Amino acid sequence: MKNEVLNQLHDHQSVRSFTDQPVTDEEVESIFSAAFAGPNMQNFQPVTFIEITDQDLKKRVTEKVHMKYIESATRYFVVAVDWHKVLLNQDAETRKVIENRIEHYQYLEGGIVSASIALGRAQVAAESMGIGSVTMAGAMGAFELYEEELDLPKYVKPIMGFSLGYPAQLPGVRPKLPLEGSIMTDKYDDDQMKAAIRDYDHTMTEYFAGRDIDSNWTKHNADLFNKIPANPALSQYPKDKGFNLK
């Protein structure tokens, strides 16, 4: 079954090279009104996108995380879990109860899930308008800069970066796991997963070969885990923002 929406979803490409064509405020409003029309945790709507317009700050973030498509993006947003907003306009007693709840892990997780849904919808909305985008967990490597520059209250924790702009270059569609590698029935089946990964490794061997890379999905994953070190500061950061993960 195919239709315009399904075709667009299958054609997703993460864009990392942008033209000078501006993304207007009206276009941004259309993107985010669609993004926030989606589901979220109990309608708390614990998500805020903060745009960085200061080109010098975008450059400093880029230098920190080595992602040039932050500095070169037409518009760049920090995506944050935001439980601060539910505290505003509450009386002191109610605020104390809410703060006690927010410290528990389920609220951080609920905020991350809500932000992820909004981010995915924003990306689809942008692509429907011919605007490219890329989402970046690695942009969190600059969390100290966000804390210094964005006046983030307690319970507001950035989790992703989101760049928007008209594409200067399309990288092509990257193959994904067959559905057997992502959908199971009644129980988790290791044999099913291993078979799906074997098939996918063949697909990705051909995909990488087209880019003069000798690898597959399994090898690529191992290389990434060896290459990218864990950052203990990022493990501590949620607690510093008030999410004590009780």
ZAKOLRO-364006 format. One record per residue (C-alpha): residue number from 1; residue in one letter; x, y, z. Coordinates in pm, 1 decimal. Each point is the difference from the previous one (the first is absolute). Layout:
# ZAKOLRO-364006
+-----+------+----------+----------+----------+
: seq : type :        x :        y :        z :
+-----+------+----------+----------+----------+
: NUM :    A :        X :        Y :        Z :
...
+-----+------+----------+----------+----------+
//
This chain:
# ZAKOLRO-364006
+-----+------+----------+----------+----------+
: seq : type :        x :        y :        z :
+-----+------+----------+----------+----------+
:   1 :    M :      0.0 :      0.0 :      0.0 :
:   2 :    K :    136.5 :    341.4 :    -96.4 :
:   3 :    N :   -120.0 :    357.1 :     24.0 :
:   4 :    E :    162.8 :    342.0 :      9.0 :
:   5 :    V :     66.2 :     -7.2 :    374.0 :
:   6 :    L :    143.6 :   -352.7 :     -7.0 :
:   7 :    N :    220.6 :     86.2 :   -297.5 :
:   8 :    Q :    136.2 :    302.0 :    184.9 :
:   9 :    L :     71.2 :   -203.5 :    314.6 :
:  10 :    H :    186.6 :   -263.6 :   -201.3 :
:  11 :    D :    203.1 :    272.1 :   -173.0 :
:  12 :    H :    142.6 :    146.6 :    322.0 :
:  13 :    Q :    356.5 :    129.5 :    -31.4 :
:  14 :    S :    201.0 :    176.9 :    269.5 :
:  15 :    V :    121.6 :    321.1 :   -162.5 :
:  16 :    R :    338.2 :    135.9 :    111.9 :
:  17 :    S :     64.5 :    255.3 :   -274.5 :
:  18 :    F :   -219.4 :    307.0 :    -39.5 :
:  19 :    T :    -46.4 :    281.6 :   -252.3 :
:  20 :    D :    -23.4 :    368.8 :     91.1 :
:  21 :    Q :   -375.9 :      1.7 :    -61.9 :
:  22 :    P :   -167.5 :    118.4 :    320.7 :
:  23 :    V :   -248.4 :   -207.4 :    195.6 :
:  24 :    T :   -263.7 :    257.1 :     88.0 :
:  25 :    D :   -171.7 :     53.3 :    333.5 :
:  26 :    E :   -325.8 :   -101.8 :   -165.1 :
:  27 :    E :    154.6 :   -330.7 :   -112.4 :
:  28 :    V :    140.8 :    -61.6 :    348.1 :
:  29 :    E :   -341.8 :     66.5 :    151.2 :
:  30 :    S :   -159.2 :   -249.0 :   -238.6 :
:  31 :    I :    260.8 :   -262.9 :     86.2 :
:  32 :    F :    -35.8 :     31.9 :    375.1 :
:  33 :    S :   -376.5 :     36.1 :      8.9 :
:  34 :    A :    -10.7 :   -339.9 :   -173.4 :
:  35 :    A :    267.4 :   -139.0 :    231.4 :
:  36 :    F :   -183.4 :     94.5 :    317.9 :
:  37 :    A :   -335.9 :   -123.3 :   -126.3 :
:  38 :    G :    121.4 :   -352.5 :     78.1 :
:  39 :    P :    -31.3 :   -207.6 :    317.4 :
:  40 :    N :    201.3 :     62.4 :    314.8 :
:  41 :    M :      5.6 :   -115.9 :    361.6 :
:  42 :    Q :   -341.0 :     69.7 :    159.9 :
:  43 :    N :    -23.4 :    326.1 :   -199.1 :
:  44 :    F :    264.5 :    150.5 :    229.3 :
:  45 :    Q :    171.8 :    104.1 :   -325.2 :
:  46 :    P :    343.8 :    -16.3 :    168.8 :
:  47 :    V :    200.6 :    104.7 :   -305.8 :
:  48 :    T :    157.3 :    329.0 :   -108.5 :
:  49 :    F :    205.9 :     79.9 :   -310.8 :
:  50 :    I :    247.5 :    286.0 :     50.3 :
:  51 :    E :    139.6 :    158.8 :   -314.1 :
:  52 :    I :    357.1 :    127.3 :      5.8 :
:  53 :    T :     25.1 :    299.4 :   -234.4 :
:  54 :    D :    339.2 :    125.2 :    120.9 :
:  55 :    Q :    235.5 :   -116.0 :   -275.0 :
:  56 :    D :    299.3 :     21.1 :    232.9 :
:  57 :    L :   -167.1 :   -234.3 :    248.0 :
:  58 :    K :    -90.6 :   -240.9 :   -280.7 :
:  59 :    K :    366.4 :      6.7 :   -100.2 :
:  60 :    R :    111.9 :    -74.7 :    356.3 :
:  61 :    V :   -244.8 :   -290.9 :     21.9 :
:  62 :    T :    130.6 :   -129.6 :   -332.5 :
:  63 :    E :    360.5 :     20.9 :    120.0 :
:  64 :    K :    -94.8 :   -191.5 :    312.9 :
:  65 :    V :   -184.7 :   -287.9 :   -167.3 :
:  66 :    H :    160.8 :      7.8 :   -348.7 :
:  67 :    M :   -331.9 :     15.3 :   -185.8 :
:  68 :    K :     30.4 :    267.6 :   -269.3 :
:  69 :    Y :   -369.9 :    -27.7 :    -83.5 :
:  70 :    I :    -75.3 :    188.3 :    322.4 :
:  71 :    E :    195.0 :    310.4 :    -97.8 :
:  72 :    S :   -100.3 :    -20.1 :   -367.6 :
:  73 :    A :   -369.0 :    -75.0 :     61.9 :
:  74 :    T :   -246.2 :    269.2 :    -94.9 :
:  75 :    R :   -170.5 :    -52.0 :    335.4 :
:  76 :    Y :    119.8 :   -204.2 :    298.0 :
:  77 :    F :   -205.3 :   -108.9 :    300.3 :
:  78 :    V :     84.3 :   -162.2 :    331.7 :
:  79 :    V :   -270.4 :   -251.6 :     89.7 :
:  80 :    A :    -68.1 :    -12.1 :    374.0 :
:  81 :    V :   -206.7 :   -200.1 :    243.9 :
:  82 :    D :   -180.5 :    273.6 :    192.7 :
:  83 :    W :   -172.6 :    -73.0 :    330.2 :
:  84 :    H :     58.0 :    355.3 :    122.0 :
:  85 :    K :   -306.5 :    117.1 :   -190.7 :
:  86 :    V :   -239.0 :   -212.3 :    209.8 :
:  87 :    L :    125.2 :    172.1 :    317.2 :
:  88 :    L :    -83.0 :    349.3 :   -116.4 :
:  89 :    N :   -310.6 :    159.2 :    155.0 :
:  90 :    Q :    -32.7 :   -278.3 :    258.5 :
:  91 :    D :    -30.5 :     81.5 :    370.4 :
:  92 :    A :    293.6 :    -89.7 :    226.4 :
:  93 :    E :   -158.7 :   -315.9 :    143.2 :
:  94 :    T :    -95.4 :   -139.7 :   -340.9 :
:  95 :    R :    339.0 :     91.0 :   -140.1 :
:  96 :    K :    169.3 :   -202.9 :    274.0 :
:  97 :    V :   -209.4 :   -307.0 :    -87.7 :
:  98 :    I :     74.6 :     36.7 :   -371.8 :
:  99 :    E :    373.5 :     44.4 :     58.5 :
: 100 :    N :      5.7 :   -319.1 :    206.1 :
: 101 :    R :   -161.0 :   -189.6 :   -288.6 :
: 102 :    I :    225.1 :    151.2 :   -267.5 :
: 103 :    E :    307.0 :   -136.6 :    176.3 :
: 104 :    H :   -109.4 :   -354.9 :    -86.5 :
: 105 :    Y :    137.0 :   -169.9 :   -309.6 :
: 106 :    Q :   -338.2 :    -46.8 :   -167.8 :
: 107 :    Y :    -32.6 :    375.2 :    -54.6 :
: 108 :    L :    336.7 :     34.2 :   -168.3 :
: 109 :    E :    -85.6 :   -298.3 :   -219.1 :
: 110 :    G :   -345.7 :    138.6 :    -76.0 :
: 111 :    G :    152.1 :    332.0 :    -96.3 :
: 112 :    I :    254.5 :   -165.5 :   -228.6 :
: 113 :    V :   -270.6 :   -206.5 :   -170.3 :
: 114 :    S :   -218.8 :    309.8 :    -42.6 :
: 115 :    A :    292.0 :    196.9 :   -143.4 :
: 116 :    S :     86.6 :   -284.0 :   -236.4 :
: 117 :    I :   -354.1 :    -11.8 :   -135.3 :
: 118 :    A :     -1.9 :    377.7 :    -53.9 :
: 119 :    L :    342.2 :    -12.5 :   -165.2 :
: 120 :    G :   -101.5 :   -276.8 :   -239.1 :
: 121 :    R :   -315.5 :    185.9 :    -97.1 :
: 122 :    A :    196.4 :    322.9 :    -51.4 :
: 123 :    Q :    236.7 :   -180.5 :   -233.6 :
: 124 :    V :   -285.1 :   -144.5 :   -206.8 :
: 125 :    A :   -175.3 :    336.9 :    -11.6 :
: 126 :    A :    319.1 :    169.7 :   -119.7 :
: 127 :    E :     60.3 :   -261.6 :   -268.9 :
: 128 :    S :   -357.9 :     41.1 :   -126.3 :
: 129 :    M :     89.9 :    364.7 :    -70.1 :
: 130 :    G :    326.4 :    -82.8 :   -177.8 :
: 131 :    I :    207.8 :    101.6 :    303.1 :
: 132 :    G :    280.4 :   -230.1 :    110.2 :
: 133 :    S :     91.0 :    -83.2 :    356.5 :
: 134 :    V :    230.3 :   -205.9 :    215.5 :
: 135 :    T :    -40.3 :   -112.0 :    362.0 :
: 136 :    M :    307.6 :    -31.7 :    219.2 :
: 137 :    A :     38.2 :   -175.9 :    332.9 :
: 138 :    G :    368.9 :     88.0 :    -24.9 :
: 139 :    A :    -86.8 :    368.1 :     31.1 :
: 140 :    M :    -41.2 :    -69.3 :    372.5 :
: 141 :    G :    377.9 :      0.7 :     26.0 :
: 142 :    A :    -31.9 :    378.9 :     26.7 :
: 143 :    F :   -234.9 :     -9.3 :    298.9 :
: 144 :    E :    228.5 :    229.0 :    203.5 :
: 145 :    L :    -40.9 :    268.3 :   -266.2 :
: 146 :    Y :   -376.5 :    -38.7 :      7.9 :
: 147 :    E :      5.8 :     41.5 :    376.4 :
: 148 :    E :    220.7 :    309.2 :    -22.7 :
: 149 :    E :   -186.0 :    173.2 :   -281.6 :
: 150 :    L :   -367.3 :   -105.0 :     -4.3 :
: 151 :    D :   -115.7 :     86.3 :    355.5 :
: 152 :    L :   -138.0 :   -349.4 :     49.8 :
: 153 :    P :   -203.2 :    -40.9 :    321.4 :
: 154 :    K :      6.6 :   -307.0 :    220.1 :
: 155 :    Y :   -194.0 :   -289.3 :   -157.6 :
: 156 :    V :     77.9 :    121.1 :   -354.4 :
: 157 :    K :    248.3 :   -243.6 :   -154.2 :
: 158 :    P :    114.7 :     10.4 :   -365.2 :
: 159 :    I :      3.6 :   -340.4 :   -166.6 :
: 160 :    M :     53.6 :     60.3 :   -373.3 :
: 161 :    G :     99.8 :    247.0 :   -267.4 :
: 162 :    F :   -217.3 :     72.3 :   -303.3 :
: 163 :    S :    123.6 :    179.1 :   -312.1 :
: 164 :    L :   -228.5 :    130.1 :   -275.0 :
: 165 :    G :     74.8 :    136.2 :   -345.9 :
: 166 :    Y :    -59.5 :    -44.0 :   -369.4 :
: 167 :    P :    217.5 :   -288.6 :   -124.5 :
: 168 :    A :    313.5 :     77.3 :   -196.0 :
: 169 :    Q :     59.4 :   -371.2 :    -40.8 :
: 170 :    L :   -205.4 :   -312.5 :     63.2 :
: 171 :    P :    199.8 :   -292.5 :    140.9 :
: 172 :    G :   -238.7 :   -272.0 :   -118.9 :
: 173 :    V :   -224.9 :   -232.5 :    195.0 :
: 174 :    R :    183.1 :   -226.5 :    242.5 :
: 175 :    P :   -140.4 :   -356.2 :     13.7 :
: 176 :    K :   -151.2 :   -109.2 :    329.8 :
: 177 :    L :    -39.0 :   -338.5 :    166.6 :
: 178 :    P :   -267.9 :   -223.9 :   -149.3 :
: 179 :    L :   -318.0 :     10.1 :    206.8 :
: 180 :    E :     90.9 :   -338.1 :    150.6 :
: 181 :    G :    281.2 :    183.1 :    177.7 :
: 182 :    S :   -237.0 :    244.1 :    167.4 :
: 183 :    I :   -337.9 :   -172.5 :     39.6 :
: 184 :    M :    -64.6 :   -321.0 :    193.7 :
: 185 :    T :   -306.8 :   -192.3 :    114.8 :
: 186 :    D :    -69.7 :   -115.9 :    356.8 :
: 187 :    K :    365.7 :    -20.6 :    104.2 :
: 188 :    Y :    352.6 :    116.3 :    -83.6 :
: 189 :    D :    150.7 :   -247.8 :   -246.2 :
: 190 :    D :    380.8 :      0.4 :    -21.4 :
: 191 :    D :      4.2 :   -233.8 :   -300.0 :
: 192 :    Q :   -234.1 :    229.9 :   -190.6 :
: 193 :    M :    216.2 :    300.0 :     88.1 :
: 194 :    K :    324.7 :   -170.7 :   -102.3 :
: 195 :    A :   -149.9 :   -100.3 :   -336.2 :
: 196 :    A :   -121.7 :    354.2 :    -61.5 :
: 197 :    I :    343.6 :    140.6 :     83.8 :
: 198 :    R :    172.8 :   -247.0 :   -234.0 :
: 199 :    D :   -225.0 :    116.4 :   -285.3 :
: 200 :    Y :     54.9 :    362.6 :     92.2 :
: 201 :    D :    377.5 :    -43.1 :     14.9 :
: 202 :    H :     -8.5 :   -109.8 :   -365.2 :
: 203 :    T :   -208.1 :    306.6 :    -89.5 :
: 204 :    M :    232.0 :    233.7 :    187.4 :
: 205 :    T :    313.1 :   -158.2 :   -150.3 :
: 206 :    E :   -130.5 :    106.8 :   -341.1 :
: 207 :    Y :   -105.4 :    341.2 :    130.3 :
: 208 :    F :    341.8 :     71.6 :    152.7 :
: 209 :    A :    180.1 :   -135.3 :   -307.5 :
: 210 :    G :   -172.0 :    271.0 :   -201.9 :
: 211 :    R :    180.1 :    247.4 :    226.2 :
: 212 :    D :    334.6 :   -182.7 :    -20.7 :
: 213 :    I :    -33.7 :   -129.5 :    356.8 :
: 214 :    D :     71.8 :   -362.0 :     90.6 :
: 215 :    S :   -252.0 :    -63.8 :    274.8 :
: 216 :    N :   -348.7 :   -118.4 :     91.6 :
: 217 :    W :   -245.4 :     89.8 :    275.1 :
: 218 :    T :    151.6 :   -230.1 :    263.8 :
: 219 :    K :    356.3 :    117.8 :    -66.5 :
: 220 :    H :   -105.7 :    362.7 :    -22.3 :
: 221 :    N :   -170.5 :    -19.5 :    338.8 :
: 222 :    A :    308.0 :   -154.7 :    159.2 :
: 223 :    D :    219.9 :    272.0 :   -151.0 :
: 224 :    L :   -227.0 :    274.8 :    135.0 :
: 225 :    F :     -2.8 :   -143.2 :    352.6 :
: 226 :    N :    379.9 :    -24.1 :     -9.6 :
: 227 :    K :     36.7 :    349.0 :   -144.1 :
: 228 :    I :   -246.1 :    198.8 :    213.3 :
: 229 :    P :     85.4 :      2.6 :    371.4 :
: 230 :    A :   -263.4 :     18.3 :    271.3 :
: 231 :    N :    -35.1 :    340.4 :    166.1 :
: 232 :    P :    -51.3 :    -32.3 :    377.6 :
: 233 :    A :    -92.9 :    368.9 :     17.6 :
: 234 :    L :   -307.0 :    -71.8 :   -211.0 :
: 235 :    S :   -103.5 :   -270.1 :    247.2 :
: 236 :    Q :     20.6 :    249.5 :    284.5 :
: 237 :    Y :   -170.5 :    279.5 :   -192.8 :
: 238 :    P :   -363.9 :   -117.2 :     52.5 :
: 239 :    K :     55.5 :     -0.7 :    376.2 :
: 240 :    D :    149.8 :    347.5 :    -15.4 :
: 241 :    K :   -321.5 :    114.2 :   -170.2 :
: 242 :    G :   -217.5 :   -142.3 :    278.7 :
: 243 :    F :    -81.6 :   -342.6 :   -144.4 :
: 244 :    N :    132.1 :   -212.5 :    284.3 :
: 245 :    L :   -130.3 :   -319.8 :   -164.7 :
: 246 :    K :   -159.6 :   -130.8 :    318.3 :
+-----+------+----------+----------+----------+
//
